[in-house]
Amino acid sequence: MKTRKKIDSFFEVDDACLIIHITDDLDHHNVISLREKADRLIDKERVKNIVFDFDGVSFMDSSGIGMIMGRYKKVIFTGGKVGVASVSNNVDRIFRISGLYKIIGKYETVAEAVQAL
């Protein structure tokens, strides 16, 4: 039986999938709190997969890439996967240039990502 638990306005767990709703640009200031809370939830909720919802994000710097890579490394060793959804053109360009799409799936919607992972 699937369970869906809303943690707060930024995080929810759908079965063993952590969904992180990012509502602001991903820079050094915002990454720290997202990373800390995501790591606690990954351990506490026994998260296997992660979906980053980029709806409303127009900018991401290298600290955002590092945050995504760090969460990827946490779940990949247990057979998990990471996906991104609702990616703007600016952020999409950063994902393509950095090569993140080679290891992280891109989806149109969060629901599509959760289903695919």
C-alpha positions as CSV (number, residue, x, y, z in Angstrom):
1,M,0.0,0.0,0.0
2,K,1.4,3.4,-1.0
3,T,1.8,6.0,1.6
4,R,2.2,9.8,1.0
5,K,3.3,12.0,3.8
6,K,3.7,15.8,3.5
7,I,6.6,16.9,5.8
8,D,6.2,20.6,5.1
9,S,5.8,22.9,2.1
10,F,9.1,21.8,0.7
11,F,9.3,18.1,1.4
12,E,7.0,15.1,1.1
13,V,7.6,11.3,1.0
14,D,5.6,9.2,-1.5
15,D,6.3,5.6,-0.5
16,A,10.1,5.5,-0.5
17,C,10.5,8.5,-2.8
18,L,11.5,11.9,-1.3
19,I,10.0,14.8,-3.3
20,I,11.8,18.1,-2.7
21,H,9.9,21.1,-4.0
22,I,12.3,23.9,-4.6
23,T,10.6,27.3,-4.8
24,D,13.5,29.6,-4.9
25,D,16.8,29.9,-6.8
26,L,19.4,27.3,-5.8
27,D,22.4,29.1,-4.6
28,H,24.8,28.8,-1.6
29,H,22.4,30.4,0.8
30,N,19.4,28.1,0.0
31,V,21.4,24.9,-0.5
32,I,22.6,24.5,3.1
33,S,19.2,24.1,4.7
34,L,17.8,22.0,1.9
35,R,20.8,19.6,2.1
36,E,20.6,19.2,5.9
37,K,16.8,18.5,5.9
38,A,17.0,16.2,2.9
39,D,19.8,14.2,4.5
40,R,17.8,13.8,7.8
41,L,14.7,12.7,5.8
42,I,16.6,10.2,3.7
43,D,17.8,8.4,6.8
44,K,14.6,8.8,8.9
45,E,12.1,7.8,6.1
46,R,14.3,5.2,4.5
47,V,14.2,7.0,1.2
48,K,15.2,5.1,-1.9
49,N,14.5,7.6,-4.7
50,I,14.6,11.4,-4.8
51,V,12.7,13.8,-7.1
52,F,13.7,17.4,-7.2
53,D,10.8,19.7,-8.3
54,F,12.3,22.8,-9.9
55,D,9.0,24.6,-10.5
56,G,9.8,28.3,-9.9
57,V,13.6,27.9,-10.0
58,S,15.2,30.2,-12.6
59,F,18.8,30.1,-11.4
60,M,21.2,27.4,-10.0
61,D,24.9,27.8,-9.3
62,S,27.5,25.2,-8.6
63,S,26.4,24.7,-5.0
64,G,23.0,23.5,-6.3
65,I,24.8,21.0,-8.6
66,G,26.8,19.8,-5.5
67,M,23.7,19.5,-3.4
68,I,22.0,17.3,-6.1
69,M,25.2,15.2,-6.6
70,G,25.5,14.7,-2.8
71,R,21.9,13.4,-2.6
72,Y,22.5,11.2,-5.6
73,K,25.5,9.6,-4.0
74,K,23.5,8.9,-0.8
75,V,20.8,6.9,-2.7
76,I,22.7,5.3,-5.5
77,F,24.5,2.9,-3.3
78,T,21.2,1.4,-2.1
79,G,19.9,1.0,-5.7
80,G,18.0,4.3,-5.7
81,K,17.6,6.9,-8.4
82,V,17.3,10.6,-8.7
83,G,15.1,12.6,-11.1
84,V,14.3,16.3,-11.7
85,A,11.0,17.7,-12.9
86,S,9.6,21.1,-14.1
87,V,13.1,22.3,-15.1
88,S,13.2,25.8,-16.6
89,N,15.3,26.6,-19.7
90,N,18.1,28.3,-17.7
91,V,18.4,25.4,-15.3
92,D,18.1,22.8,-18.1
93,R,21.1,24.4,-19.7
94,I,23.1,24.0,-16.5
95,F,22.1,20.4,-16.3
96,R,23.1,19.7,-19.9
97,I,26.4,21.5,-19.6
98,S,27.4,19.9,-16.3
99,G,26.5,16.4,-17.7
100,L,24.0,15.7,-14.8
101,Y,21.5,14.3,-17.3
102,K,23.9,11.3,-17.8
103,I,23.0,10.1,-14.3
104,I,19.8,11.9,-13.4
105,G,16.5,11.6,-15.3
106,K,14.5,14.6,-16.5
107,Y,10.7,14.5,-16.3
108,E,8.0,17.0,-17.2
109,T,6.1,16.6,-14.0
110,V,6.7,15.3,-10.4
111,A,4.0,12.6,-10.9
112,E,5.8,11.4,-14.0
113,A,9.1,11.3,-12.2
114,V,7.7,9.4,-9.1
115,Q,6.1,6.9,-11.5
116,A,9.3,6.3,-13.5
117,L,11.6,6.0,-10.5
